[in-house]
Amino acid sequence: MAEDNIEKMIRSHLVRVDTYDAMDAPETLAGESGIALENIIKLNGNENPYGGSPLAVKAVSEVPLHIYPDPHQASMRKSLSQYTGMGEENIVVGAGADELIDLIFRLFISPGDIILDCEPTFGMYSFCAGLAGAEVHYVQRDSEFQISPASIKSAITDSTKLIFITSPNNPTGNVALEQDIVEILKTGLIVVVDEAYFEFAKTSVQDLVNTHENLIVLRTMSKWAGLAGLRVGYGIMSPTIARYMMEIKPPYNVNVAAEAALIASLQDSNYLLGNVEKIIDERERMFHLLSEVKGITPWPSDGNYLLCEFGEKEAVRVFKELASKGIFVRNFKSERLENFFRIAVGKPEETDLLIDALEQIM
């Protein structure tokens, strides 16, 4: 069968869908750069340089692989309830927060609906919108990358269904003000606040779920708990939304290894939060060092990364020269960020190598 005939059978909005710009694996980066794998410095994925909890590693090694996971997520929801202080009925666990974003679209969006997103922003929302056949209308953040409730409200139409706000924002690193979130919740639309970097910012709007049924808060175990490779995250929401989300999710969506790692990580949260403090300290040290490199302006951040601003066309040049040295950071397709790239916080020795390379390049 000819390719054009196959395309006629595919849902029309998926034939030319914009693919999410994912990060290549270290092995791929090593091969493309011609640099040995052990010399690659990967600072483009906001991964935790200290890895997961030893208890989580042990728990994964002891998992019975022949048994299906619990479709009701009872143990995970109980553990997360104890960690967050929210009710078990408020919690749904996903194969990464990405799956929960996809489930939100499945639950609320029909083709032709509109979502509002605050640019610059995380690319997964627009990707899932494309898969669902929805339109994305971008509301620009201000010069300090803060959201504007007034601008968001003025962008709402009869077809608007969802509003996404990332806090701390990825990639800019700033936290949304709670009063701004409350103002946006008054619209009555479903508001998704993505708190993937909550543990680094130490501020949350999760308690608003108790008084605002239209709020969904997303979290992940990828960043603070070092479980990016296992794909596990969770959402905090009203019991009504949680019930529907549990009904439409794949029955065994979180695998047994991820379940065991999540529970063990929460039992070992003091160890993991100690690593979070190390990353916060290193973030502040890296901010200071970057500030001293001529031609680079780092922006303050409450995440485990720093957004760096350069002169016109300099960001692309520096990005490529860092890659040639085996140091990989994150650039963006957004016009708003053409003179920026983002650097994840690594270990101190990785920061030192990064700064040395930047001083040579600049």
C-alpha positions in Angstrom: 0.0 0.0 0.0 1.4 3.4 -1.0 2.4 5.9 1.7 -0.2 8.4 0.7 -2.9 5.8 1.1 -1.7 5.1 4.6 -1.8 8.8 5.4 -5.4 9.1 4.2 -6.3 6.5 6.9 -4.5 8.3 9.7 -6.5 10.9 11.7 -5.9 14.1 9.8 -4.6 16.2 12.7 -1.9 13.5 13.4 -0.4 13.4 9.9 1.8 16.5 10.5 1.8 16.6 14.3 4.7 18.5 15.9 6.9 15.9 17.8 8.1 16.7 21.3 11.7 17.8 21.2 13.1 15.2 23.5 16.7 14.9 24.8 19.0 12.3 23.2 20.5 9.5 25.3 24.1 9.9 26.6 25.2 7.2 24.2 23.8 9.1 21.2 25.4 12.4 22.4 28.7 10.6 22.7 28.5 9.1 19.3 27.5 12.4 17.6 30.2 14.4 19.4 33.0 11.9 19.1 33.6 12.1 22.8 33.9 9.1 25.1 30.7 8.4 27.0 32.4 8.8 30.4 33.5 12.3 29.5 30.0 13.5 28.5 28.5 16.2 30.8 24.8 16.0 30.3 23.1 19.2 31.7 20.2 19.3 29.3 17.5 17.2 31.0 17.2 18.6 34.5 18.1 15.1 35.8 19.2 14.6 39.4 23.0 14.1 39.4 22.9 12.1 42.7 20.5 9.5 41.4 17.8 7.7 43.3 17.6 6.6 46.9 19.6 3.5 47.9 16.4 2.1 49.4 14.7 2.6 46.0 17.5 0.8 44.2 17.2 -2.1 46.6 13.4 -2.2 46.3 13.6 -2.3 42.5 16.0 -5.2 42.6 13.6 -7.3 44.7 10.4 -6.7 42.7 8.6 -9.8 41.4 8.5 -9.1 37.7 5.8 -11.7 36.8 3.0 -10.0 38.8 0.9 -7.2 37.5 0.9 -3.9 39.4 -2.1 -2.9 41.5 -4.6 -1.1 39.2 -6.0 0.8 42.2 -2.6 2.2 43.2 -3.5 1.7 46.9 0.0 1.5 48.3 1.3 4.4 46.2 -1.7 6.6 47.0 -1.3 5.9 50.7 2.4 6.7 50.7 1.8 9.9 48.7 -1.0 10.9 51.0 1.4 10.7 54.0 4.1 12.6 52.1 1.8 15.4 50.8 -0.7 15.6 53.6 -3.5 15.3 51.0 -6.2 12.6 51.0 -5.7 9.4 49.1 -8.9 10.2 47.2 -7.1 13.3 45.9 -4.2 11.5 44.3 -3.6 9.7 41.0 -0.3 8.2 40.0 1.0 8.1 36.4 3.8 6.8 34.3 5.5 10.1 34.7 3.6 13.4 35.0 3.6 13.3 31.2 1.0 10.5 31.3 -1.1 12.5 33.6 -1.0 15.5 31.2 -2.1 13.1 28.4 -5.0 11.8 30.6 -6.1 15.4 31.3 -6.5 15.9 27.6 -8.3 12.6 27.2 -10.7 13.6 30.0 -11.5 17.2 29.1 -10.5 17.9 25.4 -12.4 17.3 22.2 -11.0 18.2 18.7 -11.3 22.0 18.2 -11.1 22.9 21.9 -8.6 25.5 23.0 -6.0 25.4 25.7 -4.2 28.4 27.1 -0.5 28.1 27.8 1.9 30.8 29.2 5.0 31.2 27.0 7.9 30.5 27.6 6.7 27.1 28.8 7.1 23.3 28.9 6.6 21.7 25.5 4.6 18.7 26.6 1.3 20.6 26.9 1.3 21.7 23.2 2.4 18.2 22.1 -0.5 16.6 23.9 -2.8 19.3 22.6 -1.7 18.4 19.0 -2.4 14.7 19.7 -5.9 15.6 21.0 -6.7 17.9 18.0 -6.9 21.0 20.2 -5.6 24.4 19.5 -3.0 26.1 21.7 -3.3 29.8 22.3 -0.2 31.3 23.9 -0.4 34.1 26.5 3.0 35.7 26.8 4.6 36.1 30.2 5.8 39.5 31.1 9.4 40.8 30.9 10.2 39.1 34.2 8.5 35.9 32.9 5.6 36.2 35.3 2.1 35.3 34.3 -0.6 37.9 33.9 -4.1 36.9 35.1 -5.6 39.8 33.2 -4.0 38.7 29.9 -5.1 35.1 30.5 -8.7 36.1 31.2 -8.8 38.3 28.1 -7.6 35.3 26.0 -10.5 33.1 27.1 -13.2 32.2 24.5 -16.2 29.9 24.6 -14.0 27.1 23.3 -11.3 27.4 26.0 -11.2 24.3 28.2 -7.8 24.2 30.0 -5.2 26.6 31.3 -1.7 25.4 32.0 0.7 27.1 34.4 4.1 25.7 35.3 5.5 26.7 38.7 8.5 26.9 39.0 8.3 27.6 35.3 10.3 25.4 33.0 12.6 26.9 31.6 12.6 30.3 33.3 12.7 29.0 36.9 10.3 31.5 38.5 7.3 30.6 40.8 3.8 31.7 40.0 2.2 33.9 42.7 -0.6 32.1 44.6 -2.9 35.2 44.3 -2.5 35.0 40.6 -3.4 31.3 40.6 -6.5 32.1 42.7 -7.6 34.8 40.3 -7.3 32.4 37.3 -9.2 29.7 39.2 -12.1 32.1 39.4 -12.7 31.6 35.7 -14.1 28.2 36.5 -12.0 26.5 33.8 -9.7 23.6 34.6 -6.4 25.0 35.7 -3.4 22.7 35.7 -0.4 23.9 37.8 2.6 21.8 37.1 4.9 21.7 40.2 7.5 19.3 38.8 10.2 21.2 40.7 8.2 21.6 43.9 10.9 20.2 46.2 13.5 22.7 45.0 11.1 25.7 45.3 9.4 24.6 48.6 6.2 26.4 47.7 3.0 24.9 46.4 -0.7 25.6 45.8 -1.8 22.1 46.6 -4.0 23.2 49.5 -6.2 25.2 47.0 -7.4 21.8 45.8 -9.6 21.7 48.9 -11.5 24.8 48.0 -11.2 24.8 44.1 -12.5 21.7 42.3 -11.2 23.0 39.0 -7.5 22.8 40.1 -5.1 20.0 39.2 -1.6 20.0 40.6 1.1 17.8 39.0 4.2 16.5 40.5 7.0 14.1 39.5 9.5 11.8 41.1 12.0 12.3 38.2 13.7 15.4 39.6 14.0 15.5 43.4 13.9 11.7 43.8 16.1 10.8 40.8 13.6 8.4 39.2 13.5 9.9 35.7 14.4 6.5 34.1 11.4 4.8 35.8 8.8 7.3 34.7 6.5 7.9 37.8 4.6 11.1 38.8 1.4 12.0 40.5 -1.4 14.5 40.4 -3.3 16.1 43.3 -6.9 17.0 42.4 -10.5 16.9 43.6 -11.9 13.5 44.3 -14.3 13.8 41.4 -11.6 14.4 38.8 -9.4 11.8 40.5 -12.2 9.2 40.2 -12.7 9.9 36.5 -8.9 9.9 35.9 -8.6 6.5 37.6 -11.4 5.2 35.4 -9.8 6.2 32.1 -6.2 5.4 32.8 -4.7 2.2 31.5 -5.3 -0.4 34.3 -1.6 -1.2 35.0 -0.1 2.2 34.0 2.6 2.4 36.6 4.9 -0.6 36.4 6.0 -2.6 39.5 9.5 -1.3 39.5 8.3 2.3 39.5 5.8 1.5 42.2 8.4 0.0 44.4 10.8 2.8 43.8 8.2 5.5 44.6 7.2 3.9 47.9 10.9 3.3 49.0 11.8 6.9 47.9 9.1 8.4 50.1 10.3 6.2 53.0 13.8 7.6 52.4 12.7 11.2 51.8 15.1 12.7 54.3 18.0 11.3 52.3 16.6 12.6 49.0 15.8 16.0 50.4 19.4 16.2 51.6 20.4 15.8 48.0 17.9 18.5 47.0 19.7 20.9 49.4 23.0 20.0 47.8 21.5 20.9 44.4 20.1 24.2 45.7 23.5 25.1 47.1 25.1 24.3 43.8 22.5 26.2 41.9 23.4 29.3 43.9 27.1 28.8 43.4 26.6 28.2 39.7 24.5 31.4 39.4 27.3 33.4 41.0 30.0 31.9 38.7 27.9 32.4 35.6 27.3 36.0 36.6 31.1 36.6 36.5 31.4 35.3 32.9 31.3 38.2 30.5 28.4 38.1 28.0 26.2 35.7 30.1 23.2 36.8 32.2 21.8 34.0 34.4 18.2 34.4 35.6 17.3 33.5 39.2 15.7 30.1 39.5 13.7 28.1 42.0 14.2 24.9 40.0 17.3 22.7 39.5 18.4 24.6 36.5 19.3 28.1 35.3 18.2 30.0 32.2 21.0 31.9 30.7 20.7 35.0 28.4 23.2 35.9 25.7 23.7 38.6 23.1 22.1 38.3 19.7 23.0 35.0 18.0 25.5 34.2 20.7 23.4 31.5 22.4 23.5 29.3 19.3 27.2 29.7 18.9 28.0 28.9 22.6 25.5 26.0 22.6 27.4 24.4 19.6 30.8 25.0 21.1 29.8 23.5 24.4 28.5 20.4 22.6 31.8 20.1 20.7 33.5 19.9 24.1 31.0 17.2 25.3 28.9 19.6 27.5 25.2 19.5 26.6 22.7 22.1 27.6 19.1 22.8 26.5 18.2 25.2 23.7 14.7 26.0 22.6 12.7 26.6 19.3 10.7 29.4 20.9 11.4 32.8 19.3 11.1 34.3 22.8 14.1 32.2 23.8 16.3 32.5 20.8 19.0 34.2 22.8 18.8 31.8 25.8 19.6 28.3 26.8 19.0 26.4 30.0 21.6 24.6 32.2 20.7 21.9 34.6 22.5 21.9 38.0 25.0 19.1 38.2 27.7 18.1 40.7 30.3 20.8 41.7 32.9 19.2 39.5 30.6 19.4 36.5 29.9 23.1 37.2 33.6 23.8 37.3 34.2 22.1 33.9 31.2 24.1 32.5 32.5 27.4 33.7 36.0 26.7 32.4 34.6 25.9 29.0 32.4 29.0 29.0 35.3 31.2 29.9 37.2 29.8 26.9 34.3 30.2 24.5 33.2 33.7 25.6 
